[in-house]
Amino acid sequence: MLYLQLLPLPSVSGFYLARFFVKKSLPSYFAFAVLGSLMVMWFVMHNFWDLNIWLGGMSLKSFCKLIVAGVVLALTIPGLALLPPKLKFLTEVALISHALLLCHVENRFFNYSSIYYYGLEDDVMYPSYMVIVTTFLGLALVRRLTADSKIGSRAVWILTCLYASKLAMLFISSKSVIWISAVLLLAVSPPLLLYKDKSRTAAKMKPWQGYMHAVVISLAVWFCREAIFECLQWWQGRASSDGLLLGVCIILIGLACIPIVALHFSHVLFAKRCLVLVVATGLLFVLLQPPLPLSWTYHSDVIKAAHQTGDDISIYGFVTSKPTWPSWLLIVAILLTLAAVTSFIPIKYIVELRTFYAIAVGIAMGTYISFEYFPQAVILQALIVLTMICASVFVIFTHLPSASSTKVLPWIFALLVALFPITYLLEGLVRIKSLIDGGDITEEDRRLNTMLAVEGARTSLLGLYAAIFMLIGLEIKFELTALMREKALEKGGIKQAQSGHSSSANFPAKMRFLQQRRASMAPTFTIKRIAAEGAWMPAVGNVATVMCFAICLILNANLTGGSNRAIFLLAPILLLLNQDSDFAAGFGDKQRYFPVVVVISSYLVLTALHSIWEDVWHGNAGWGLDIGGPDWFFAVKNVALLILTFPSHILFNRFVWSYTKQKDTSPLLTVPLNLPAIIIADVMKVKILGLLGVIYSLAQYLISRQQYISGLKYI
């Protein structure tokens, strides 16, 4: 009987639909929508309502309700889109409701198991291509309605985020990933979708709106921390640390704020600096993973359960980890440095603030290094902290000098040099004492412990001081180069001024602006002042460079046993040497490559002689089994071959010092002298010297030939 009563509904519904197309009558379309909804309800209730089946963790009856609601909204939306513009909010509400309903249904079908009443099956019910198809159909519908001005910008923003969030299900297997993605997209996308007024040249977003969106992004990322934790756990295969999770969240906040800064506040330096500091903070947390207080963590049951699982304890037991609290000091030091580089902290203009900044960075770095690598004695740690404070103050006030820098900095460098042997010896004594106090040991063990203590002293502090002296040498080289360039610009400006008004027009405007800016912002440490009070800078730079090179040679001898290849990597350190009339008269920019070349040759010659002496004095296992060890013939032969390589090295070193043109044939005449050393020498360093002699002779010949050709062209 019910079938006969509902039989006219399709015909009546079709009649109203045809009437709508003919007369464009909205009541006819809504009548069609109502009748069509009734037919769908009857069909679903008659065929599926009473089935006891579970799909996606829900009963089939619940899914029927969702599907009917979706069909009703789909039939109603076209009619709502034809209403007057004043009522377009109804269309927006209906579209957003339909998108939410679609996301919920697809999330249930795609991410939840197909649970039936009498069993469990994991068959694919909803393929991936259906998610892609519905997503792009929804985005195309939004674009079409936007072009026809049927919906506003806010509705476009919400619908775009909802439809795009469905794609996250294809990459991340999580039951809540679609809602997490929607929340993140809704928080990140307003700068891209809501503020599109291209006619305005100023910021489209007001400052308070930027702050509000940044806060919303932060809250959204914190709300999604469980999904981020699950992704990290899937990536690492284990529960991530609290520092790593916090670092990833901070990086996401910084990256999500890039559209705000890039599109709306690109002219505000403060916003750019804050963005750089936020991203850098996140990267430091990810790399160092510092420990966090318990009050900062475990605000989620999922994260707490992952960290307190009993399986790991039953398998691996309780593992004592090394304290990582000094990493906080390294983070503070790096962030302070970035804040100063980006002028977030105005140390460039306030001397007192510069002083506190230098001391704070030195204390942070010194405390981190002392507790992380030298946890032996308080006195040793205090000396390391003092060393880092001196290094920090010297570097910062050399780069940004004050009125008293030229008088104080030499004494600080002298204190730094004096601290090196004191700390070095104290470190060895502390290690010896800590090893001896460990228990009763024999005399042989005592000697072994002493040797290990000395070795530990060499490998611990030498690297630290080599890095400090390298930094000082680089800083002084940079400052002297900048000052010489400024002096050259001043001379060029004087010549341009003397040449008259007509020629001054040819001077580049960029250079004139650069000179004006330097004149207005230049510190008190100028060319005249360096000539009067800063003559110590080249000498200090040379001392730091030589000490760094010497320490690196000692480290090479201790760590690699005196590798031949290491000298080619260590010799370029001497490029940091400066022109100094007190210690190296005649040395200038023209001779900057001479120390590198002469050190390589001298090092290889001395180590070759040492190797020959060791082989003759101590003997070699292979020689001893055959003829009783190397004798005087071995020494004379290799020393003679070593001497044959001297002419090429001497000529090339003279050429690098003077760059004066030699006879074209003189370098080539020395090439045959190196061939016997390459072929019949028994010591590897002699062979390397012979090979270098050939390379030096050919290079000198080619350079001299090029100079001769250039001179002919000039004439």
C-alpha positions in Angstrom: 0.0 0.0 0.0 2.9 2.4 0.8 4.5 1.7 -2.6 1.3 2.8 -4.3 1.2 6.0 -2.2 4.8 7.0 -3.1 4.6 6.0 -6.7 3.5 9.5 -8.0 6.5 11.2 -6.2 9.0 10.7 -9.0 6.6 12.0 -11.6 5.6 15.0 -9.5 9.3 15.7 -8.7 10.2 15.6 -12.4 7.3 17.9 -13.2 8.5 20.6 -10.7 12.1 20.2 -12.0 10.9 20.7 -15.6 8.8 23.7 -14.5 11.9 25.2 -12.9 13.9 24.9 -16.1 11.1 26.4 -18.1 9.9 29.3 -15.9 13.0 29.7 -13.6 10.7 29.4 -10.6 12.5 28.9 -7.3 9.4 27.4 -5.5 9.3 24.8 -8.2 13.0 23.8 -7.5 12.5 23.7 -3.7 9.4 21.5 -4.3 11.6 19.2 -6.4 14.3 19.2 -3.6 11.7 18.2 -1.0 10.1 15.5 -3.1 13.6 14.1 -4.1 14.7 14.1 -0.5 11.6 12.1 0.5 12.3 9.5 -2.2 15.9 9.1 -1.0 14.7 8.7 2.6 12.2 6.1 1.6 14.7 4.2 -0.5 17.4 4.2 2.2 15.0 3.2 5.0 13.3 0.5 3.0 16.5 -1.2 1.9 19.2 -0.5 4.5 17.7 0.8 7.7 17.2 -2.5 9.5 20.4 -4.2 8.6 22.6 -5.0 11.5 26.0 -4.1 9.9 28.9 -2.0 11.2 31.0 0.0 8.8 34.0 2.1 9.9 33.2 1.7 13.5 29.6 2.9 13.1 26.3 1.1 12.5 24.9 1.2 9.1 21.9 3.1 10.4 24.1 6.0 11.5 25.7 6.0 8.0 22.3 6.1 6.4 21.5 9.2 8.4 24.7 10.9 7.2 24.1 9.9 3.6 20.5 11.2 3.7 21.7 14.5 5.2 24.3 14.8 2.5 21.8 14.2 -0.3 19.4 16.7 1.2 22.1 19.4 1.3 23.2 18.6 -2.2 19.7 19.0 -3.5 19.2 22.2 -1.6 22.4 24.1 -2.4 21.6 24.8 -6.1 18.3 26.5 -5.1 20.0 28.5 -2.4 22.7 29.7 -4.8 19.9 31.4 -6.9 18.6 33.4 -3.9 19.4 37.2 -3.8 22.9 38.3 -2.7 21.6 39.3 0.7 20.8 35.7 1.5 24.1 34.1 0.2 25.1 33.3 3.7 22.5 30.4 3.5 24.5 29.0 0.5 27.7 29.4 2.5 26.4 27.6 5.5 25.0 24.8 3.4 28.2 24.3 1.5 30.3 24.3 4.7 28.0 21.8 6.3 28.1 19.6 3.2 31.9 19.7 3.2 32.1 18.8 6.9 29.7 15.9 6.3 31.7 14.7 3.3 35.0 14.9 5.3 33.5 12.9 8.1 32.1 10.2 5.9 35.2 9.8 3.8 37.4 9.7 7.0 35.2 6.9 8.4 35.3 4.9 5.1 39.0 5.4 4.4 40.7 5.3 7.8 38.5 2.9 9.9 38.3 -0.8 9.6 35.3 -2.5 8.1 33.9 -4.0 11.3 31.0 -6.3 10.8 28.8 -7.9 13.4 30.2 -11.4 13.1 33.8 -10.7 12.3 36.6 -8.3 11.3 37.7 -7.5 7.7 40.1 -5.0 6.4 38.9 -4.8 2.8 39.3 -1.6 0.9 35.9 0.0 0.9 36.8 3.5 -0.3 39.6 3.7 -2.8 42.1 6.5 -2.9 41.1 7.9 -6.2 37.6 8.7 -4.8 39.2 11.0 -2.2 41.1 12.7 -5.0 38.0 13.0 -7.3 35.8 14.5 -4.6 38.5 16.9 -3.5 39.0 18.4 -6.9 35.3 18.4 -7.7 34.7 20.4 -4.5 37.5 22.8 -5.3 36.2 23.3 -8.8 32.7 24.0 -7.4 34.1 26.6 -5.0 36.0 28.2 -7.8 32.9 28.4 -10.0 30.7 29.8 -7.2 33.4 32.4 -6.5 33.6 33.5 -10.1 29.8 34.0 -10.1 30.0 35.9 -6.7 27.7 33.4 -5.0 29.8 33.0 -1.9 32.1 35.3 0.0 35.9 35.1 0.6 35.5 33.6 4.1 33.4 30.8 2.8 36.0 30.2 0.1 38.7 30.1 2.7 36.9 27.5 4.9 35.8 25.3 1.9 39.3 25.3 0.4 40.9 24.2 3.7 38.3 21.5 4.3 38.6 20.0 0.8 42.4 20.2 0.7 42.7 18.6 4.2 41.2 15.4 2.8 44.4 14.8 0.8 46.3 14.3 4.0 44.6 11.0 4.4 46.5 9.6 1.4 49.9 10.3 3.1 49.4 9.9 6.8 47.6 6.9 8.3 45.9 8.5 11.3 42.2 8.6 12.2 42.4 12.3 13.1 44.7 13.6 10.4 42.0 15.1 8.3 40.8 17.3 11.2 44.4 18.1 12.3 45.1 19.2 8.7 42.0 21.3 8.5 42.8 23.1 11.7 46.4 23.8 10.5 45.2 25.0 7.1 42.6 27.2 8.6 45.3 28.8 10.9 47.9 29.2 8.1 45.9 30.1 5.1 44.2 33.5 6.1 47.2 35.6 4.9 47.0 33.8 1.5 43.2 33.7 1.0 41.6 36.5 3.0 43.8 39.5 2.3 44.0 39.8 -1.4 43.7 43.6 -1.9 46.4 44.1 -4.5 45.6 47.7 -5.1 47.0 48.8 -1.8 50.8 49.3 -1.6 51.0 49.3 2.2 50.4 46.3 4.5 47.1 44.6 3.7 47.0 43.1 7.2 47.1 45.4 10.2 49.7 44.7 13.0 47.1 43.5 15.5 45.8 41.1 12.9 49.3 39.7 12.3 49.8 39.2 16.0 46.4 37.5 16.3 47.1 35.2 13.4 50.5 34.3 14.8 48.8 33.4 18.2 46.2 31.3 16.4 48.9 29.4 14.5 50.7 28.7 17.7 47.5 27.4 19.4 46.7 25.3 16.3 50.1 23.7 16.3 49.9 23.0 20.0 46.4 21.5 19.5 47.9 19.2 16.8 50.9 18.1 18.9 49.6 14.5 19.2 49.4 14.1 15.4 52.9 15.6 15.1 54.1 13.2 17.8 52.6 10.3 15.9 54.3 11.3 12.7 57.6 11.6 14.4 57.1 8.3 16.1 56.3 6.7 12.7 59.4 8.3 11.2 61.8 7.3 13.9 60.3 4.0 14.9 60.3 5.0 18.6 58.9 7.7 20.8 60.5 11.1 20.1 62.1 13.1 22.9 60.4 16.2 24.3 63.0 18.5 22.9 62.5 17.1 19.4 58.7 17.5 19.6 59.0 21.0 20.9 61.5 21.9 18.2 59.4 20.6 15.4 56.4 22.5 16.8 58.4 25.7 16.9 59.7 25.1 13.3 56.1 24.6 12.1 55.0 27.8 13.8 57.8 29.7 12.1 57.2 28.2 8.7 53.5 28.8 9.0 54.1 32.5 9.8 56.2 33.0 6.6 53.1 34.0 4.5 52.2 36.7 7.1 55.7 38.2 7.0 56.4 37.7 3.3 53.0 39.0 2.0 52.0 41.6 4.5 55.0 42.8 6.5 57.9 42.4 4.1 58.9 46.0 4.9 59.1 45.4 8.6 62.6 44.3 9.7 61.4 43.4 13.2 59.0 40.8 11.8 61.8 39.2 9.7 64.1 39.1 12.6 61.5 37.5 14.9 60.8 34.9 12.1 64.5 34.1 11.8 64.9 33.7 15.6 61.8 31.4 15.8 63.0 29.1 13.1 66.5 29.0 14.5 65.2 28.2 17.9 63.2 25.3 16.5 66.3 24.0 14.6 68.4 24.2 17.8 65.8 22.2 19.8 65.7 19.6 17.0 69.5 19.3 16.8 70.4 19.5 20.5 67.1 18.1 22.1 67.6 19.7 25.5 65.8 18.2 28.5 62.5 19.8 29.4 60.9 20.2 32.8 58.1 17.7 33.5 55.7 20.6 33.8 56.2 21.4 30.1 55.6 17.9 28.9 53.1 15.1 29.1 50.0 17.3 28.7 48.6 14.5 26.5 47.7 11.0 27.4 48.9 9.7 24.1 52.4 11.2 24.5 52.5 10.1 28.2 51.6 6.5 27.3 54.2 6.4 24.6 57.0 7.5 26.9 55.9 5.2 29.8 55.4 2.0 27.9 56.5 -1.1 29.9 57.8 -3.1 26.9 60.9 -1.0 26.5 61.7 -1.3 30.2 61.2 -5.0 30.1 63.4 -5.5 27.1 66.1 -2.9 27.6 65.9 -2.2 31.3 66.5 1.2 32.9 69.1 3.0 30.9 71.0 5.9 32.5 71.4 8.7 30.1 74.0 11.4 30.1 72.9 14.8 31.5 72.1 17.1 28.6 71.3 20.3 30.5 74.4 22.1 29.2 72.8 22.1 25.8 70.5 24.9 27.1 73.6 27.1 27.4 74.6 26.4 23.8 71.1 27.3 22.6 71.3 30.5 24.6 74.7 31.4 23.2 73.6 30.7 19.6 70.4 32.6 19.9 72.2 35.6 21.5 74.6 35.6 18.5 71.7 35.5 16.0 69.9 38.2 17.9 73.0 40.4 17.7 73.7 39.6 14.0 70.1 40.5 13.0 70.3 43.7 15.2 67.5 42.4 17.3 69.7 43.3 20.2 71.2 46.8 19.4 74.7 46.1 20.6 76.1 48.1 17.7 75.1 51.4 19.3 75.2 50.8 23.0 78.6 50.0 24.5 77.3 48.8 27.8 74.9 46.4 26.2 77.7 45.2 24.0 79.8 44.5 27.1 77.0 42.5 28.8 76.3 40.7 25.6 80.0 39.6 25.2 80.3 38.4 28.8 77.0 36.5 28.6 78.0 34.7 25.4 81.4 33.9 26.9 79.8 32.6 30.1 77.3 30.5 28.2 79.8 28.9 25.8 82.4 28.5 28.5 80.0 26.8 30.9 78.7 24.5 28.2 82.2 23.4 27.1 83.5 23.0 30.6 80.6 20.9 31.9 80.2 18.9 28.7 83.8 18.0 28.0 85.9 18.8 31.1 83.8 17.7 34.1 86.9 17.2 36.3 87.6 20.1 38.6 86.0 23.5 39.4 89.3 25.4 38.9 89.7 24.0 35.4 86.1 24.9 34.6 86.6 28.4 35.9 89.7 28.8 33.7 87.8 27.6 30.6 84.9 30.0 31.3 87.5 32.8 31.7 89.1 31.8 28.4 85.8 31.9 26.6 84.9 35.3 28.1 88.2 36.8 26.9 87.7 35.3 23.5 84.2 36.6 23.2 85.1 40.1 24.4 88.1 40.3 22.1 86.2 39.2 19.0 83.1 41.3 19.6 85.0 44.5 20.5 87.3 44.0 17.5 84.4 43.8 15.2 82.4 46.6 17.0 85.1 48.7 18.7 84.6 51.3 21.4 86.6 54.3 22.6 88.9 52.2 24.8 89.1 49.1 22.7 92.6 49.9 21.3 94.0 50.0 24.8 92.2 47.1 26.5 92.1 44.4 23.7 95.9 43.8 23.6 95.9 43.0 27.3 92.9 40.7 26.9 94.7 38.8 24.1 97.8 38.6 26.3 95.7 37.1 29.1 94.2 34.6 26.6 97.6 33.5 25.5 98.8 33.2 29.1 95.7 31.1 30.0 96.6 28.5 27.3 99.6 26.8 29.0 98.1 27.2 32.5 94.9 25.4 31.5 96.8 22.9 29.4 99.0 21.8 32.3 96.2 21.9 34.9 94.0 19.7 32.7 96.7 17.1 32.6 97.3 17.2 36.3 93.6 16.9 37.0 93.4 13.8 34.8 96.4 12.2 36.5 94.9 12.9 39.9 91.5 11.5 38.9 93.1 8.3 37.6 95.4 7.8 40.5 92.7 8.4 43.1 90.6 5.7 41.5 92.3 3.0 43.5 95.6 1.2 44.3 97.6 0.8 41.1 101.1 -0.5 40.3 104.0 1.6 39.0 103.4 0.3 35.4 99.7 1.2 35.6 100.8 4.6 37.0 103.0 5.3 33.9 100.2 4.1 31.6 97.7 6.4 33.4 100.2 9.3 33.1 100.6 8.7 29.4 96.8 8.5 28.9 96.4 11.7 30.9 98.9 13.6 28.8 97.2 12.3 25.7 93.8 13.4 27.0 95.1 16.9 27.6 96.4 17.1 24.1 93.2 16.0 22.5 90.8 18.1 24.7 92.2 21.6 25.1 94.3 21.9 21.9 91.3 21.8 19.7 89.5 24.4 21.8 92.4 26.9 21.7 93.1 26.2 18.0 89.5 27.2 17.2 89.8 30.3 19.4 93.0 31.5 17.8 91.6 30.7 14.3 88.5 32.9 15.1 90.7 35.7 16.3 92.9 35.5 13.2 89.9 35.5 10.9 88.3 38.5 12.7 91.5 40.6 12.5 92.1 39.7 8.9 88.5 40.7 8.1 88.8 44.0 9.9 92.1 44.9 8.4 90.8 44.1 4.9 87.7 46.2 5.5 89.8 49.1 6.8 92.2 48.9 3.8 89.2 48.9 1.4 87.8 51.9 3.2 91.1 53.7 2.9 91.1 52.9 -0.9 87.6 54.3 -1.2 88.6 57.5 0.6 91.6 58.0 -1.7 89.3 57.4 -4.7 86.8 59.9 -3.3 89.6 62.5 -2.9 90.8 62.0 -6.4 87.2 62.4 -7.7 86.8 65.6 -5.7 90.0 67.0 -7.1 89.1 66.2 -10.7 86.2 68.7 -10.7 82.5 68.7 -10.8 82.3 67.3 -14.3 84.3 64.2 -13.4 82.4 63.7 -10.1 79.3 63.0 -12.1 80.9 59.9 -13.4 81.5 58.6 -9.8 78.8 55.9 -9.1 76.0 57.0 -7.0 76.1 53.7 -5.1 79.7 54.4 -4.0 78.9 57.9 -2.9 76.0 56.6 -0.9 78.2 53.9 0.6 80.8 56.6 1.6 78.1 58.8 3.2 76.7 55.8 5.1 80.2 54.8 6.3 80.9 58.3 7.4 77.7 58.5 9.4 77.8 55.1 11.0 81.5 54.3 11.2 82.8 53.4 14.7 85.6 55.3 16.4 88.2 52.8 15.2 89.0 54.5 11.9 92.1 54.5 9.6 93.8 57.3 11.5 93.1 55.6 14.8 94.6 52.3 13.7 97.7 54.1 12.6 98.0 55.8 16.0 96.6 53.3 18.5 95.7 50.1 16.6 99.1 49.1 15.3 98.9 46.0 17.5 96.2 44.4 15.3 98.5 42.9 12.6 100.9 41.6 15.2 98.1 40.0 17.3 96.6 38.5 14.2 99.9 37.0 13.2 100.5 35.6 16.7 97.0 34.0 16.7 97.6 32.6 13.2 101.0 31.1 14.1 99.7 29.6 17.4 96.7 28.1 15.6 98.9 26.6 12.9 101.3 25.2 15.6 98.5 23.7 17.6 97.1 22.1 14.5 100.5 20.5 13.7 100.6 19.1 17.3 97.0 17.7 16.8 98.0 16.2 13.5 101.0 14.5 15.1 98.9 13.1 18.0 95.8 12.1 16.1 97.1 10.9 12.7 100.8 10.2 13.5 102.0 13.1 11.2 100.0 12.5 8.1 101.5 13.7 4.8 98.2 15.0 3.5 97.4 17.0 6.5 100.0 19.7 5.7 98.2 20.6 2.5 95.0 21.3 4.5 96.7 23.1 7.4 99.1 25.3 5.5 96.3 27.6 4.1 95.8 28.7 7.7 98.8 30.9 7.1 96.9 33.0 4.5 95.6 34.8 7.6 99.0 36.4 8.2 99.0 40.2 8.0 101.5 42.8 6.9 103.5 43.6 10.0 106.5 45.9 9.9 107.7 44.9 13.4 108.1 41.1 12.9 107.9 40.5 9.1 109.4 43.4 7.2 108.6 43.4 3.5 105.7 41.0 3.9 102.6 42.3 2.2 99.6 41.3 0.2 101.8 40.4 -2.7 103.6 37.7 -0.7 100.5 36.2 0.9 101.1 32.8 -0.7 104.8 32.6 0.3 104.2 31.3 3.8 101.9 28.5 2.5 104.4 27.3 0.0 107.5 27.6 2.2 105.8 25.8 5.1 104.8 22.9 2.9 108.3 22.5 1.5 109.9 22.9 5.0 107.5 20.5 6.7 108.1 17.8 4.1 111.9 18.2 4.2 112.1 18.0 8.0 109.7 15.1 8.3 111.6 13.3 5.5 114.9 13.7 7.4 113.2 12.5 10.6 111.8 9.4 8.8 115.3 8.6 7.4 116.8 9.0 10.8 114.2 6.8 12.4 114.6 4.1 9.9 118.4 4.1 10.3 118.4 4.4 14.1 115.5 2.0 15.0 115.5 -0.2 11.9 112.6 -1.7 10.1 111.1 -5.2 10.6 111.2 -6.0 6.9 114.8 -4.8 6.5 116.0 -6.5 9.6 114.8 -9.9 8.6 116.8 -9.7 5.3 120.0 -7.7 5.8 120.1 -6.5 9.3 118.3 -3.2 8.9 118.9 0.0 6.9 122.5 1.1 6.9 124.5 4.2 5.8 123.8 3.4 2.1 120.0 3.8 2.7 120.5 7.1 4.5 123.0 8.5 1.9 120.9 7.5 -1.0 117.6 9.1 0.3 119.4 12.2 1.6 121.0 12.7 -1.8 117.7 12.3 -3.6 116.1 14.7 -1.1 118.8 17.3 -1.9 118.2 16.9 -5.6 114.6 18.3 -5.0 115.9 21.5 -3.4 116.5 23.6 -6.6 112.9 23.4 -7.8 111.5 24.3 -4.3 114.0 27.1 -3.8 113.3 28.7 -7.2 109.6 28.5 -6.7 109.7 29.9 -3.2 111.8 32.8 -4.5 109.4 33.4 -7.3 106.3 33.4 -5.0 108.0 35.9 -2.7 109.1 38.4 -5.4 107.0 37.5 -8.5 109.9 38.7 -10.6 110.2 37.1 -14.0 112.9 34.3 -14.1 114.6 32.9 -17.2 112.2 30.8 -19.1 114.4 27.8 -19.1 115.6 27.8 -15.5 112.5 26.2 -14.0 112.4 23.5 -16.7 116.1 22.6 -16.1 115.3 21.6 -12.6 112.5 19.1 -13.6 115.0 16.2 -14.4 116.5 16.5 -10.9 113.2 15.5 -9.3 112.7 12.4 -11.4 115.1 10.2 -9.5 113.4 11.1 -6.2 110.1 10.1 -7.6 111.3 6.8 -9.1 114.0 5.3 -6.7 113.4 7.0 -3.3 112.5 4.7 -0.4 110.8 7.4 1.8 107.3 8.5 0.7 107.9 12.1 1.7 110.9 12.3 -0.6 108.7 11.1 -3.5 106.1 13.7 -2.6 108.8 16.4 -2.6 110.0 15.3 -6.0 106.4 15.3 -7.4 105.9 18.8 -5.9 109.1 20.0 -7.5 107.9 19.0 -10.9 104.6 20.7 -10.3 106.3 23.8 -9.0 108.7 24.0 -12.0 105.9 23.7 -14.5 103.7 26.2 -12.7 106.6 28.7 -12.5 107.3 28.3 -16.2 103.7 28.8 -17.2 103.2 31.8 -15.0 106.4 33.4 -16.2 105.4 32.7 -19.8 102.0 34.3 -19.2 103.7 37.4 -17.7 106.0 37.7 -20.7 103.0 37.5 -23.1 101.0 40.0 -21.1 104.0 42.4 -21.1 104.3 42.2 -24.9 100.6 42.9 -25.3 100.9 45.9 -23.0 103.9 47.3 -25.0 
